[in-house]
Structures are given as structure tokens and as C-alpha cells.
Amino acid sequence: MKKYLLGLDIGNTKTQYALADTSGNIIATLYDVGASHENLGPDGAQATVAEGIGKVVSAAGIKQKDIRFIYYGAAGADTEEDFKLLRKVYKKVTPDIPFDFENDGFIALKSGTIDGVGMLVTNGTSNTNFAMNAKGEIRRIGGLSFHTGDTLGAVNIAMFVCRAAIRGEDGRAYPTVMSRIIPEAFCLGEVEDIKNVPLFPENIQKVVELFFEAARMGDGVALELTWMLVKETLHIVDEFHRALFDHGEKFKLVLDGSVFKQKYQPFMNMLQLCLNQRYKNSISIVVPEWDPVLGAVFHAFEKSGITLTKKISDRLIKTYMEKKTQ
């Protein structure tokens, strides 16, 4: 009987599912609603994940019992208590199917490096940072919230940008073109009215895009904020390197998340220039075209006892990208 591997990337606003056969072919994918226990509670998360798995199984034309292993990348899997809770939740979803899970940042690291060795810095809606060396030693930095120290992430960036725009207008900081282009884009009378704009993902994205547009125009305040983001990324990489890697040791740096994937300028040029100057030939920067859910599929293969060969990982990436464009 043919068996299948299932990977999930569970977030607060979206959840992605990818189902593969044991030969490395992605046969079904699903982009569905968020299923995080932080937003829905344990019962809501269980019901939402179970419904999503049912949709994937139905789309693939298989039976749920044909799934050999499930691997979850879960947003909000941060503390020991989170792990205890989520293990119970996912056990209830599929009582008879082996599974494992980790924080969603861990699957993004796996997705970009394949073997899991290297560093991950995410700059998407929020920020998560993981690293693992060849000895299997793992380190995580941040990824909890703004008030616990995070700077990267579209939500945080939008907050810095709106502060700068308002302060530049009322005289508490240097003038910036963002004080003009943000209210124009949102059809606001005054820049202060941005406080009344709902924090929907599309609005946050628009603010981030306007910020990088101002930076490309040469706006000094926007460039200063851009440099702040570059320095934050450098500090994370430096600490990972100090803690886990030897001097001169080659490593991959995976830059994932919507902000990195958009490759906004001059941010990406500044960052890559600094990283290459600092680490020279030691660093290999990866900005994956595919989604982190593939990292969950990679883990599912290995956890089920299947060797993740280059042939299989290449086929998984190829067939996943083909599914995305259908």
C-alpha cells in the first residue's frame, strides 16, 4: 500500500499543508486559515487542523490512514508549556498517525538548508531566528514579541515607520517624505489619522512598501530605519556565529519571510554587502523561492525513516513549485 508524508506550517493568519509520496512528489497542497493555538485555543486549533488535513486528503484522493508521518511547524511553540499542550492537541487530531513538531522557525531553517545546518533569520509578519551547527547544537534568538526585544517583522517595521512619520510631522524628529506619502496612500487628512487604520495584513504591507519606497528615494529617516534593520540582522547572525560556528567555518544563512522574499532595496543590497564583508567566503545566503512548509515535509521524511537524498529533496522542491503555479 502506498504511503504519504504530510507537512504543515501553522501560523496565526494562515496554515499551509503539503502532502508528498515517498518518492518525493508533492501530490497536494493547501493554503488555509490560521490554526495557531494562541489565537484559537487548543480546541479551536485541533478542529481547524483536523479540517485542513481532511481537505488535503480529499484533494489527493487518498485515505487518512495512508499517511505515514506528519510533521508540524507551529507558530507559538515557544515554551515547555506550549510543547506539552500542542503534543496533546496534535495527538487528538490523528491518534493513529505518528507525528512530531517544532516551532515554525525550525521548519524554515530546514527548508532553506535541506540538512538543517545553518542559520535562519525571518522577516515576515513577525520575526523568528534559529540556528543549528553540524553537531546538532541548536540556538534560538527572539521570535516572541516586540516587547520582548524583537525588531524585525512587518508589524514592527510598520510601527517604527508610523512613529517616524508622525514625529517628523510634529517636529519631534527630522522631517521625512513618509509624513506625506503615507496619508496620501490611505486617503487620510493628517498623518496622525494612521492610528485609525485597522492593522489588517494588507495595510501593514502597504506601510512597509511605502517605507522602502521612501528609502529608494533617498529619504534620510527611511534610510536610517533601513540601517537599523540591517544592524539587527547582523547582530543575530553574529551571535549565532559566535555561539555555534568556528571561525572560517562555512555556513548557510537562510533569509525567509515576506519582507526578505520581496528583496526590497536598498535594504537587501545593504545587508548582503555587510554580510559578505564580515564573513567573506564563509557565508552562503539563501532566499528560498519555495515556502517553509517544505521544511516540515523534509522532517517528515527523515522522522519516518526515509533518507532525504538530494534527488528526493530536489524533486520535492520541483513538484511543490509546479503545484504553486497551477
GIQUIVEN-V509801 format. One record per pair of residues at least 24 apart in sequence whose C-alpha atoms are under 10 Angstrom apart, sorted by sequence separation. I is the first residue (numbers start at 1). J is the second residue. D is the distance in Angstrom with one decimal. If there is no record, write none. Layout:
# GIQUIVEN-V509801
I;J;D, I;J;D
This chain:
# GIQUIVEN-V509801
10;34;6.5, 11;35;6.2, 12;36;5.1, 70;94;9.1, 77;101;8.7, 78;102;8.8, 79;103;9.7, 104;128;8.4, 105;129;6.6, 106;130;6.4, 126;150;8.4, 127;151;7.7, 128;152;8.7, 166;190;9.2, 167;191;9.7, 182;206;8.8, 263;287;8.9, 9;34;9.5, 10;35;5.8, 11;36;5.5, 12;37;8.3, 30;55;7.8, 31;56;9.8, 77;102;6.6, 78;103;6.7, 103;128;9.1, 105;130;6.4, 106;131;8.3, 126;151;8.8, 127;152;5.5, 128;153;8.7, 166;191;6.1, 167;192;9.4, 182;207;7.0, 185;210;8.5, 262;287;9.7, 9;35;9.3, 10;36;6.1, 11;37;9.2, 12;38;7.5, 13;39;9.0, 29;55;9.5, 30;56;6.4, 76;102;9.6, 77;103;4.8, 78;104;9.8, 104;130;9.9, 105;131;9.6, 106;132;9.4, 126;152;6.7, 127;153;5.0, 165;191;7.1, 166;192;6.0, 181;207;9.6, 261;287;6.5, 291;317;9.4, 294;320;8.0, 9;36;9.9, 10;37;9.4, 11;38;9.5, 12;39;6.5, 28;55;9.7, 29;56;6.6, 67;94;9.9, 69;96;10.0, 70;97;7.3, 71;98;8.8, 72;99;7.7, 73;100;8.9, 74;101;7.0, 75;102;8.7, 76;103;6.8, 77;104;7.7, 103;130;9.6, 125;152;8.8, 126;153;3.9, 127;154;8.5, 165;192;8.6, 166;193;9.5, 260;287;7.3, 261;288;7.7, 290;317;7.1, 293;320;9.9, 11;39;9.4, 12;40;8.8, 28;56;6.3, 29;57;9.7, 68;96;9.8, 69;97;6.2, 70;98;6.5, 71;99;5.5, 72;100;6.4, 73;101;5.7, 74;102;6.1, 75;103;5.8, 76;104;8.1, 77;105;9.6, 123;151;9.4, 124;152;8.0, 125;153;5.1, 126;154;6.1, 127;155;9.5, 166;194;8.9, 182;210;6.8, 251;279;9.7, 260;288;9.7, 261;289;7.6, 289;317;9.3, 290;318;9.3, 27;56;9.4, 28;57;8.1, 30;59;9.0, 65;94;9.1, 67;96;9.8, 68;97;6.7, 69;98;5.2, 70;99;4.6, 71;100;5.1, 72;101;4.5, 73;102;5.3, 74;103;4.9, 75;104;5.2, 123;152;5.6, 124;153;5.0, 125;154;4.7, 126;155;6.4, 127;156;9.1, 162;191;8.4, 163;192;9.4, 165;194;9.7, 178;207;9.4, 181;210;7.2, 182;211;8.6, 250;279;9.0, 261;290;9.9, 291;320;9.0, 27;57;10.0, 28;58;9.4, 29;59;8.4, 64;94;8.7, 67;97;7.0, 68;98;7.1, 69;99;5.6, 70;100;6.7, 71;101;5.4, 72;102;6.6, 73;103;5.3, 74;104;4.7, 75;105;7.9, 122;152;7.8, 123;153;4.6, 124;154;5.8, 125;155;5.9, 126;156;7.4, 162;192;8.6, 181;211;9.1, 249;279;9.6, 250;280;9.8, 251;281;9.6, 252;282;8.5, 253;283;6.9, 254;284;8.5, 255;285;7.3, 256;286;8.4, 257;287;9.0, 290;320;7.6, 291;321;9.1, 28;59;6.6, 29;60;8.8, 65;96;7.9, 66;97;9.1, 67;98;8.9, 68;99;8.9, 69;100;8.3, 70;101;8.4, 71;102;8.3, 72;103;8.2, 73;104;4.0, 74;105;8.3, 121;152;9.1, 122;153;7.5, 123;154;7.0, 124;155;8.5, 125;156;8.4, 126;157;9.4, 163;194;9.9, 248;279;7.9, 250;281;7.5, 251;282;6.2, 252;283;5.9, 253;284;6.1, 254;285;6.1, 255;286;6.2, 256;287;6.1, 257;288;9.4, 290;321;6.6, 17;49;9.7, 27;59;8.9, 28;60;5.6, 64;96;9.8, 65;97;7.4, 72;104;7.7, 73;105;7.4, 74;106;9.2, 106;138;9.7, 123;155;9.9, 125;157;9.4, 162;194;7.4, 178;210;7.4, 181;213;9.4, 182;214;10.0, 247;279;9.2, 248;280;9.0, 249;281;9.4, 250;282;4.2, 251;283;5.3, 252;284;4.7, 253;285;4.9, 254;286;4.8, 255;287;5.1, 256;288;6.9, 289;321;8.4, 15;48;9.6, 27;60;6.4, 28;61;9.4, 64;97;8.8, 73;106;7.2, 74;107;9.0, 123;156;9.9, 162;195;8.5, 177;210;9.8, 178;211;6.9, 181;214;8.4, 248;281;8.3, 249;282;6.1, 250;283;5.9, 251;284;6.3, 252;285;5.9, 253;286;6.0, 254;287;6.0, 255;288;7.6, 256;289;9.2, 291;324;9.8, 15;49;8.6, 19;53;9.5, 26;60;9.9, 27;61;9.7, 73;107;5.9, 106;140;9.2, 123;157;9.6, 177;211;9.3, 178;212;9.9, 248;282;5.9, 249;283;8.6, 250;284;7.7, 251;285;8.7, 252;286;6.9, 253;287;8.6, 254;288;7.6, 256;290;9.8, 257;291;8.9, 290;324;8.9, 10;45;9.5, 17;52;7.8, 18;53;9.7, 72;107;8.4, 73;108;8.5, 105;140;9.1, 178;213;9.1, 247;282;8.8, 248;283;9.2, 256;291;8.7, 257;292;9.0, 16;52;9.0, 17;53;7.7, 71;107;9.2, 177;213;9.9, 178;214;6.5, 256;292;8.2, 15;52;8.6, 19;56;7.4, 37;74;8.8, 38;75;8.3, 39;76;9.6, 177;214;6.6, 178;215;9.5, 230;267;7.0, 234;271;7.9, 238;275;9.7, 17;55;9.6, 18;56;8.0, 19;57;8.3, 36;74;7.1, 37;75;8.4, 38;76;6.5, 105;143;8.6, 176;214;8.4, 177;215;9.5, 229;267;8.1, 230;268;8.4, 233;271;7.9, 234;272;10.0, 237;275;8.8, 241;279;9.9, 10;49;8.6, 17;56;7.3, 35;74;8.8, 36;75;6.3, 37;76;7.4, 38;77;9.3, 226;265;9.4, 227;266;9.5, 230;269;9.8, 231;270;9.8, 20;60;9.7, 35;75;8.9, 36;76;7.1, 37;77;9.1, 46;86;9.1, 49;89;9.5, 50;90;8.9, 53;93;9.0, 103;143;10.0, 177;217;9.0, 226;266;7.9, 227;267;7.6, 230;270;7.1, 231;271;8.2, 234;274;7.9, 238;278;9.3, 8;49;9.0, 19;60;8.1, 34;75;9.7, 36;77;9.3, 45;86;9.2, 49;90;8.4, 53;94;9.4, 158;199;9.6, 177;218;9.6, 178;219;8.4, 226;267;6.0, 230;271;5.5, 234;275;7.2, 238;279;9.6, 46;88;9.4, 47;89;9.3, 50;92;9.0, 51;93;9.2, 177;219;6.6, 225;267;9.7, 226;268;9.5, 229;271;8.8, 230;272;9.2, 233;275;9.4, 42;85;7.5, 46;89;5.7, 50;93;5.5, 176;219;6.4, 177;220;9.1, 178;221;8.7, 223;266;8.3, 227;270;7.8, 231;274;9.1, 8;52;9.6, 38;82;9.5, 42;86;7.6, 45;89;7.6, 46;90;6.7, 49;93;7.2, 50;94;7.8, 155;199;8.5, 175;219;9.1, 176;220;7.2, 177;221;8.6, 178;222;7.9, 223;267;8.6, 226;270;8.6, 227;271;8.6, 230;274;8.4, 234;278;9.2, 8;53;9.1, 37;82;9.0, 44;89;9.7, 45;90;8.9, 46;91;9.2, 47;92;9.5, 48;93;9.4, 49;94;9.9, 155;200;9.9, 158;203;9.2, 159;204;8.9, 162;207;8.0, 175;220;8.7, 176;221;6.0, 177;222;8.6, 226;271;9.5, 230;275;9.6, 7;53;9.9, 21;67;9.1, 22;68;9.2, 42;88;8.8, 43;89;7.6, 46;92;7.2, 47;93;7.6, 155;201;8.5, 158;204;6.1, 161;207;7.5, 162;208;9.8, 165;211;9.7, 174;220;8.6, 175;221;7.6, 176;222;7.5, 6;53;8.8, 20;67;9.4, 21;68;9.5, 42;89;6.3, 46;93;5.9, 154;201;8.9, 157;204;8.7, 158;205;8.0, 161;208;7.8, 174;221;7.1, 19;67;8.8, 37;85;9.0, 41;89;9.9, 42;90;9.5, 45;93;9.4, 46;94;9.7, 155;203;10.0, 156;204;9.4, 157;205;9.7, 158;206;8.9, 159;207;9.0, 160;208;9.9, 173;221;9.0, 216;264;9.2, 218;266;9.5, 37;86;7.9, 43;92;9.8, 155;204;6.4, 158;207;5.8, 159;208;9.5, 161;210;9.1, 162;211;9.3, 215;264;9.7, 216;265;6.6, 217;266;9.9, 6;56;9.3, 36;86;9.8, 154;204;6.7, 155;205;8.5, 157;207;8.6, 158;208;5.8, 161;211;6.6, 209;259;9.3, 215;265;7.8, 216;266;6.3, 6;57;9.7, 19;70;9.3, 154;205;7.0, 157;208;6.7, 158;209;9.5, 160;211;9.8, 161;212;9.9, 208;259;8.4, 213;264;8.8, 215;266;6.9, 216;267;9.2, 37;89;9.0, 154;206;10.0, 155;207;9.5, 156;208;9.8, 158;210;9.6, 212;264;6.6, 213;265;8.4, 215;267;8.5, 75;128;9.6, 154;207;8.8, 155;208;8.7, 158;211;8.2, 168;221;8.8, 205;258;9.2, 209;262;9.7, 211;264;10.0, 212;265;6.8, 213;266;9.4, 154;208;6.6, 157;211;8.8, 205;259;8.9, 212;266;7.7, 17;72;9.3, 153;208;9.9, 154;209;9.9, 209;264;8.3, 212;267;7.9, 165;221;9.0, 208;264;9.6, 16;73;9.8, 164;221;7.5, 165;222;9.5, 4;62;9.2, 15;73;9.6, 164;222;8.5, 3;62;9.5, 4;63;10.0, 15;74;9.3, 2;62;9.5, 3;63;9.9, 4;64;9.4, 15;75;9.8, 161;221;9.2, 3;64;10.0, 4;65;9.4, 5;66;8.9, 6;67;7.0, 161;222;7.9, 164;225;9.0, 3;65;8.8, 4;66;6.2, 5;67;5.8, 6;68;8.1, 7;69;8.6, 8;70;7.8, 9;71;8.8, 10;72;7.1, 11;73;8.5, 12;74;9.3, 78;140;9.9, 160;222;9.9, 3;66;5.2, 4;67;4.6, 5;68;5.7, 6;69;6.4, 7;70;5.8, 8;71;6.4, 9;72;6.2, 10;73;5.9, 11;74;6.6, 12;75;6.9, 2;66;7.0, 3;67;5.7, 4;68;5.4, 5;69;5.2, 6;70;4.8, 7;71;5.0, 8;72;4.8, 9;73;4.8, 10;74;4.8, 11;75;5.1, 12;76;8.6, 78;142;10.0, 161;225;7.9, 1;66;7.9, 2;67;9.0, 3;68;5.7, 4;69;7.3, 5;70;6.1, 6;71;6.4, 7;72;6.0, 8;73;5.9, 9;74;6.3, 10;75;5.9, 11;76;8.2, 78;143;8.6, 160;225;7.8, 2;68;9.3, 3;69;9.0, 4;70;9.1, 5;71;8.2, 6;72;8.5, 7;73;7.9, 8;74;8.0, 9;75;8.0, 10;76;9.2, 78;144;7.7, 76;143;9.1, 77;144;10.0, 75;143;9.7, 76;144;8.1, 157;225;8.6, 75;144;9.9, 157;226;9.5, 157;229;8.5, 125;201;8.1, 152;228;9.5, 153;229;9.5, 151;228;8.8, 152;229;6.6, 151;229;7.3, 152;230;9.4, 125;204;8.7, 125;205;8.8, 152;232;7.4, 124;205;9.9, 151;232;7.1, 152;233;8.0, 150;232;9.0, 151;233;9.2, 7;99;9.8, 9;101;9.9, 6;99;9.4, 8;101;9.2, 10;103;9.2, 11;104;7.8, 7;101;9.6, 9;103;9.3, 10;104;7.0, 142;236;9.1, 9;104;6.3, 141;236;7.3, 8;104;9.1, 9;105;9.4, 140;236;9.7, 141;237;9.9, 9;107;7.9, 141;239;8.8, 8;107;9.3, 9;108;9.1, 141;240;8.4, 7;107;9.5, 139;239;9.6, 140;240;8.4, 139;240;7.2, 138;240;9.4, 157;259;9.9, 154;257;9.3, 129;233;9.6, 139;243;8.1, 153;257;8.3, 154;258;8.3, 131;236;10.0, 138;243;9.6, 139;244;7.9, 153;258;8.8, 154;259;6.9, 123;229;9.7, 130;236;9.4, 131;237;9.1, 137;243;9.5, 138;244;8.0, 153;259;7.6, 129;236;7.7, 130;237;9.8, 133;240;9.5, 137;244;7.2, 152;259;9.3, 153;260;9.7, 129;237;9.1, 132;240;8.7, 133;241;9.4, 136;244;9.6, 137;245;10.0, 131;240;6.5, 135;244;9.0, 123;233;9.3, 130;240;8.3, 131;241;8.9, 133;243;9.5, 134;244;8.9, 135;245;9.9, 122;233;9.2, 129;240;9.3, 132;243;10.0, 133;244;5.9, 134;245;8.8, 13;125;9.4, 121;233;7.2, 131;243;9.6, 132;244;7.2, 133;245;6.6, 12;125;9.8, 121;234;9.9, 131;244;7.9, 132;245;9.0, 133;246;9.7, 131;245;9.8, 121;236;7.7, 120;236;9.4, 121;237;8.0, 119;236;9.4, 120;237;8.6, 134;251;9.8, 119;237;7.4, 133;251;8.6, 132;251;10.0, 120;240;9.5, 119;240;7.3, 131;252;9.8, 118;240;9.2, 119;241;8.6, 131;253;8.9, 118;241;9.3, 131;254;9.6, 130;254;9.7, 119;244;9.7, 129;254;9.8, 118;244;9.3, 129;255;9.7, 118;245;9.0, 129;256;9.9, 128;256;9.5, 127;256;9.5, 128;257;9.4, 127;257;8.2, 124;255;9.8, 126;257;8.3, 118;250;8.9, 119;251;7.6, 120;252;8.5, 121;253;7.6, 122;254;8.0, 123;255;7.5, 124;256;7.2, 125;257;7.3, 126;258;9.6, 118;251;5.4, 119;252;6.2, 120;253;5.9, 121;254;6.3, 122;255;5.8, 123;256;6.3, 124;257;3.8, 125;258;7.2, 126;259;9.8, 117;251;7.5, 118;252;4.8, 119;253;4.8, 120;254;4.7, 121;255;5.3, 122;256;4.7, 123;257;4.8, 124;258;4.5, 125;259;8.1, 117;252;7.4, 118;253;5.9, 119;254;6.0, 120;255;6.1, 121;256;6.5, 122;257;5.1, 123;258;6.5, 124;259;5.3, 116;252;9.6, 117;253;9.4, 118;254;7.6, 119;255;8.6, 120;256;7.3, 121;257;8.5, 122;258;8.5, 123;259;5.5, 124;260;7.2, 122;259;8.5, 123;260;5.9, 124;261;8.6, 113;251;9.4, 122;260;7.5, 123;261;8.7, 124;262;9.9, 113;252;6.7, 121;260;9.3, 122;261;9.7, 112;252;8.5, 113;253;8.2, 112;253;8.4, 113;254;7.2, 112;254;5.7, 109;252;9.6, 111;254;8.8, 112;255;8.3, 109;253;8.8, 110;254;9.3, 112;256;8.3, 109;254;6.6, 111;256;9.7, 108;254;8.1, 109;255;9.0, 108;255;9.2, 109;256;8.7, 108;256;7.2, 108;257;9.1, 105;256;9.4, 118;283;9.6, 118;284;9.5, 119;285;9.6, 120;286;9.4, 119;286;10.0, 112;285;9.7, 113;286;8.1, 112;286;6.6, 112;287;7.5, 113;288;9.3, 112;288;6.0, 111;288;7.9, 112;289;9.3, 112;290;8.7, 111;290;8.2, 112;291;9.0, 116;295;8.9, 108;288;9.4, 111;291;7.5, 112;292;7.7, 114;294;9.4, 115;295;9.7, 111;292;5.4, 114;295;7.4, 110;292;7.9, 111;293;7.4, 112;294;9.0, 113;295;8.9, 116;298;9.6, 108;291;7.8, 109;292;7.9, 110;293;9.5, 111;294;5.6, 112;295;7.6, 115;298;8.9, 116;299;9.4, 107;291;9.8, 108;292;4.5, 110;294;8.2, 111;295;3.8, 114;298;7.4, 115;299;9.6, 107;292;6.0, 108;293;7.4, 110;295;4.8, 111;296;7.6, 114;299;9.3, 106;292;9.0, 107;293;6.9, 108;294;8.1, 109;295;7.3, 110;296;7.7, 111;297;8.7, 105;292;8.3, 107;294;7.6, 108;295;5.8, 109;296;10.0, 110;297;9.5, 111;298;7.4, 13;201;8.9, 104;292;8.1, 107;295;4.5, 108;296;8.1, 110;298;7.3, 111;299;9.2, 104;293;8.7, 106;295;8.0, 107;296;5.3, 110;299;7.7, 105;295;9.6, 106;296;8.7, 107;297;8.7, 104;295;9.3, 107;298;8.5, 104;296;8.7, 107;299;7.7, 106;299;9.9, 115;308;8.6, 102;296;9.1, 114;308;8.5, 115;309;9.8, 101;296;8.4, 114;309;9.6, 115;310;9.9, 100;296;9.6, 114;310;8.7, 101;299;9.1, 115;313;10.0, 100;299;8.8, 101;300;9.5, 114;313;7.4, 100;300;8.1, 114;314;9.7, 99;300;8.0, 98;300;9.7, 111;313;9.6, 100;303;8.0, 99;303;8.3, 98;303;9.1, 99;304;8.9, 98;304;8.3, 111;317;9.4, 73;292;8.7, 73;293;7.6, 72;293;8.7, 71;293;9.5, 73;295;8.5, 72;295;9.6, 73;296;6.3, 71;295;9.1, 72;296;6.2, 73;297;9.9, 71;296;5.4, 72;297;8.9, 70;296;8.3, 71;297;6.8, 73;299;9.8, 70;297;8.0, 71;298;8.8, 72;299;9.1, 69;297;9.3, 71;299;6.5, 72;300;8.8, 70;299;8.8, 71;300;5.2, 69;299;9.5, 70;300;5.9, 71;301;9.0, 69;300;5.8, 70;301;9.1, 68;300;8.7, 69;301;7.7, 71;303;8.3, 68;301;9.2, 69;302;9.6, 70;303;8.9, 71;304;9.8, 69;303;7.5, 70;304;8.9, 68;303;9.9, 69;304;6.0, 68;304;7.0, 69;305;9.8, 29;293;9.8, 26;294;9.5, 26;297;9.3, 24;297;9.5, 20;294;9.8, 24;298;9.5, 16;291;8.7, 18;293;6.7, 19;294;9.5, 16;292;8.9, 17;293;6.8, 18;294;7.1, 16;293;6.4, 17;294;9.0, 20;297;7.5, 24;301;9.0, 15;293;9.0, 16;294;9.6, 18;296;8.5, 19;297;7.6, 20;298;9.9, 17;296;9.2, 18;297;7.0, 22;301;7.7, 17;297;9.2, 20;300;9.6, 21;301;9.6, 20;301;9.2, 9;291;9.0, 22;304;9.9, 9;292;6.9, 10;293;8.7, 23;306;9.7, 8;292;9.1, 9;293;5.0, 22;306;7.9, 24;308;9.0, 7;292;9.7, 8;293;5.7, 9;294;8.6, 24;309;9.6, 7;293;6.1, 8;294;8.4, 9;295;8.8, 6;293;9.5, 7;294;6.9, 8;295;9.0, 9;296;7.1, 24;311;8.2, 25;312;8.1, 6;294;9.6, 7;295;7.7, 8;296;6.1, 9;297;9.7, 23;311;9.3, 24;312;4.9, 25;313;9.4, 7;296;4.5, 8;297;7.7, 23;312;6.7, 24;313;6.9, 25;314;9.7, 26;315;8.3, 27;316;9.7, 6;296;7.7, 7;297;4.4, 22;312;8.7, 23;313;9.8, 24;314;8.3, 25;315;6.2, 26;316;6.0, 5;296;9.5, 6;297;6.0, 7;298;8.0, 24;315;5.6, 25;316;5.5, 26;317;8.3, 28;319;9.8, 29;320;8.0, 5;297;6.6, 6;298;9.5, 7;299;8.1, 8;300;9.9, 23;315;8.4, 24;316;5.0, 25;317;8.7, 26;318;8.7, 27;319;8.0, 28;320;8.7, 5;298;9.0, 6;299;9.6, 7;300;6.6, 23;316;8.8, 24;317;8.8, 25;318;8.5, 26;319;5.5, 27;320;8.3, 30;323;10.0, 5;299;9.4, 6;300;6.7, 7;301;9.5, 24;318;9.5, 25;319;5.9, 26;320;5.6, 29;323;7.3, 30;324;9.8, 5;300;6.0, 6;301;8.9, 21;316;9.4, 24;319;8.3, 25;320;7.9, 26;321;9.2, 28;323;7.7, 29;324;8.2, 4;300;9.5, 5;301;6.6, 20;316;7.7, 24;320;9.8, 26;322;9.0, 27;323;8.1, 4;301;9.2, 19;316;10.0, 26;323;7.7, 5;303;9.9, 18;316;9.9, 5;304;8.3, 20;319;9.4, 20;320;9.2, 19;320;9.5, 18;320;8.0, 18;323;9.9
